[in-house]
Amino acid sequence: MQKMTVVTGVVLDNETVLTLEEMCESCGVSVEIVREMVDEGVLEPLATGNSGPQFPARALQRLQTALRLQRDLDINLAGVALALDLLQEIRALRTRLRVLER
C-alpha cells in the first residue's frame, strides 16, 4: 500500500488581508520577527487596528523571500529591505521592457 500525501493551500488574491498572526503562522515565525521586519521597512502593514497590524496578501511572499535571504545568504534586515526593493524594481523594469518590445 502506497503512502498518500495530502497538500492543502489557500488562494490569495489582491483583496485578501492577513493578520499578524496569520503571517506568522504561514511562515512559521514569531510575532517578534515580523515586527522587526515592519520596524526595518521590510514589510508595510495596511493598517493597525484593535487586532494588530494587517497586511496585504502580497506581503506574505515578501516575508517568505526575506526569510530565505536571511537564512540562505545571512543578510541583515537592512540588507534584506534593500534587496527586496531592488528585486521589485527589476520585476517592474522587465515588465516595462516586455511591453516596449511588443
C-alpha angles and dihedrals in degrees: 000000000000122000111242122213120205119203121192130189146169124235111226122201132188090271095057118108122196129203123228090256092051091051091050094046093048092055099031095239135128126259088246092061093051091046090052089053091051091049091050093048096248090120128029119202119216093224142336114234136166090291093051132255121345124207135203114248091250088064089070092065090045090052092049091050092046091052091050091050090051094045101040102033100024092231119167121236095263089053091046091053091050094046092050092050091050092048089051091050091050090053091050092049092049090051091051091048092053090051092049092048091059 
